[in-house]
């Protein structure tokens, strides 16, 4: 469902092309004597009172994206996704007839919105909220179905814990420099993601139409488990590229408007990783 993540790749290209200026340059029109007090003059009591009466300097609004911006917006989108997921779970619990519309409908609509966001030059923020809500509806219905199957009992909890632990481990490895993202590794990884996304799309269509049953190609045999391990590995490794894109945007001084897109891209990777863990653990249970 979450396949590739072209959002960060596009942002990197836009940031490099527009060449946003860095920080630290002196502000024009200011000098050491710009407080209104002569450099060589004597400070009078009236001038001191005026200085004390002025408002204290607050934080400077640079208009550039910061790590805090991305974190806050990521948590906001994630809260929307979780709320929609819980609502979808409860709705399916109360009415099993809603399972297929929320599951299949959420998958299709989420795919369409994801592609639209990935290739739109200017993305309205409400569209990102809509995507998070649709993804939440899909994840909630999908998770409810998995949890309702006796042999898959506990798989959802295991997948959630595995996703959280993998996210933390990947961030720690990236922050400590154990995982480095280079232009060569990025090209290779995008090529692998493109191939896997095409494979996942074909498999999704075949499963939805009943041509292929179960978990898709390979079922729950060695081939199927191997494919799930590949998908889980790609989803986990994509987090390193997400962290690199965020760091690149902050370092390049990208406009604050990009914080929402960066947050969206991170949410896409997290949902993809969770789905891959669910599929892997379910296949292992089979």
Secondary structure, 3 states (H helix, E strand, C coil): CCCCCHHHHHHHHHHHHHCCCCCCCCCCCCCCCCCCCCCCCCCCHHHHHHHHHCCCCCCCCCCECCHHHHHHHHHHHHHHHHHHHHHHHHHHHHCCCHHHHHHHHHHHHHHHHHHHHHHCCCCCHHHHHHHHHHHHHHHHHHHHHHHHCHHHCCHHHHHHHHHHHHHHHHHHHHHCCCCCCCHHHHHHHHHHHHHHHHHHHHHHHHHHCCCCCCCCCCCCCHHHHHHHHHHHHHHHHHHHHHHHHHHHHHHHCCECCHHHHHHHHHHHHHHHHHHHHHHHHHHHHC
